[in-house]
Amino acid sequence: MAMFEFEHLFRGAFSVNIGLITYHEGKLQLLIQEKEDYPSQNETGLPGKIILPNEETEDALKKLMLELIGTTNFYRKQLNAFTKVNRHPLGRVVCFTFYGLISFEKVKQMSSKLSWHELNNVPNLCYDHNDIVKLIRNSFRKGLVRHPRVFEILPEEFVLPDILTIYQQAFLTKLDASNFSKQIIKSELVKPINKTRKAFGRPAKLYTLNKSAIKKKSKEKVSFNFY
């Protein structure tokens, strides 16, 4: 193979992007970043960076998260790579996509270029990031059905209506609150604590995660009999 042909095969770049979901102020929210670099400066998209030639993908993601929110202490999972030839205007950039779940209270800092947007009302994003958001939303829904992922985005103490709200917003559906609460309690994934908080205008019992149960059920399919 001629040298110029061989070199041409290595003309490209790799990037890492993450769709980070939390639950805050009664809303499922997605982290959005205002871009600073050409050609997308002043546009918004998912947090991301170009991966250096000597950098592992996971290391690049950790570095990015430390810079932006001050922590890597959250659940994350690698999804598909986005590989369309013309997805980036400067050349071939293959994007490794992650989705993450974080409790809002774990966020240590917020870069001035970051903002939270409702997951069900994401603005137009740069490149193909809206397509990535669709994939992230689908993965999030699957996680809610198959595993106790909901607790990754809840605070240490929560009311049962918080869980109901998350499922309703994630699946864009209305659920029977009484039956749903019974299913959650029956699952043994939560345990009550001796505190209350107002929810929908009235005091509601506070719960926390039953960590001993979560270890047993972390790989089991979790169903609250609604999906």
N, C-alpha and C positions, 0 to 999 in steps of 0.2 A: 504494500500500500504506500502510495506517495506520501511524503512528509506533510504536505499541505492538506491532504485529505484526512490524515490522522489528526492533525491539530484541529481541523474543523469539527471533529466529533466532540471535542472538549470545550466548545464554545457554548457556554450556558451557565446557569447558576441555580442554586437551591435556596429556598426560603422556608421559614417556619411561621405559621400563624396559629392563633388560638382563639376560640370562642369561649369566653369565660362567663359563666352564668352564676348569678346570685339571686337571693330573695331579700328585698328591702322595701320597707314602707308599703307592704301589701302587694308588691309587684315582682314578677319574674323580670330580671334585668340582665342585659348583655353589655359587656365592656367594649367600648368603641374608642378608637385612637384617631386623633387628628394627625395626619401625615405631614412630615416636614421636608422630606427628600423629593427631589425631582424624579419622576414626572408627576407625582401625585400630591405635591405640597398643597396644604389647605383643604384637601379632600379628607373624608373620613373612611376608615376601614377597620378591620379586625387588627388587634395588636400583632405585630410581626417584625421579623428582621431577616436579612440575608444571612445564610449560614457560611461562615468562613471555611476555606478549604481544609483547615486542620481542626475543625470543630465538629463534635458529635451533635446530632440533631437535638437530643435531650438536653445536652449542655447548653446549646444555643437558647433553648426555650427557658431553662432555668435562669440564665443570665438576663434574658429579656424581662422575666417576671420580677426578678430582684430589683431591676432598674425601675420598673413601672409601679409595682404595688408593694415591694419590700418583703415578699415572701414567696416560697415555693411549696408551702405547706397546704396543699389542696389536692383533691382528686383530679386526675387527668387521664385521658386516653387518646392514643393516636388513631386517627381515622384515615380516610383515603388520601392519596396524593392527587393534587390537581395538576394536570400535565398538558393541557391544551397548548399548542405551539404558540398561539398569538394571545395568550392570556395576559402577557405583560408587554407594554409598548417598547421596552428597551431591548428585548431579546427573549430567548428561551429561559424561563424561570419555572422550575418545578417546585410546587408548594406542598410541604408536608403539613397536614392539618391536624390539630388537636382540639378536643373540647375539654373544658375544665369546669368543675363545680366548686364553689367556695362559699363559706359562710361570710356574710358581710363583716362580721366582727373580726375576722382574720386578716382583713386588708390593713396593712401597716401604714401605707402611704398611698397617695394618688398623684401621679404626674399631672402637670397642668394641661397636658395634651389628651388626658383621658376623661371619659364621661360614661355614665350608665344610661342605657336606653331600654325602654320596655321591650322585652323579647318579642312580643306580638306586634310591635310597631317600630321595627328597625328601619332607619332611613336608607336612601340609596347610597351604597358603598362603592368604593373604588374597585377596579379590576373585576374579578368574578366573586367578590366576597359575599354578595347576597346569595349566590349559589352555595357557597360554603356554609352560610347561616342555615339554609334549608337542611343540609346534611346534619349539622349540629343539632338542630331542633328535633329531627327524627331520632337521632341517637339518644338525646335526652329523654324523649318519650319512651323509647325502648328500655332505657335504664330504670325509669320510674315503674314500669310494669314488671320487669324481670328481677330487679334487685332493690334493696332499700336505699337507693341513691338520694332520695328526698332529704335525708338527714345530712347530706354533705353541704346543703345550702341553708340549713336552718341554724339559728343561734343555739347556744348551749341550753337555753330555756325557751320554750315555745308553747303556744296554745294549739289545741287540735284544729281549730279553724285555719291556722296557718298552713297546715298540710292540705286541708281541703282546698284552700285557695290556690296552692301550687298546682295541684292536679287539675283543677278546673281551668286555670289559665294555660297550662301545658297542652291540654287536650281540647280546649275551646268548647267545653261542655258544662252543663249544670248537673251537679250530683246531689243526691239526698244526704243532707248534712248529718242527720241522726244515724242513718245506717252506716255512713262512711266512718263516723267516729267510733261506732261499735266495732267495725272491722279493724280499725287501727289498734284499739285496745286489745282486741282478741289476738292480734298478731304477736303481742308481748314485746314489741320492739320499743315501746315507750313505757315510762313509769312516772307516776305523779309525784310532784314535790309539794311541799306545804306553802305554796304561794299562789296568788291569783293575779290576773291582768285583765284589763278591759278589752273585750273583743265584741265588735258590733254593738257597743253601747252598754254592755253588762259585764260583770266580773266572770272570768273564765279561769278554770284551773290550769295551772302551769304544769308542763311535763318536761322531761328530759329523756335523752336516748338511753335505753337499757343496753349498756355495752356488753353485758354478758350474753344477751340474746342476739345481738348483732353479729357476734363472732360465729354463732351457730348458723345464722341465716344469711350471712353475707354472700354465699354462693347458691342460695336457694332462690327459686322464683317466688316473688312476693306478689300477691294478688289481693286487692280489696274488692274483688267481685264487681267491677264496674266496666272493665274493658273487654 
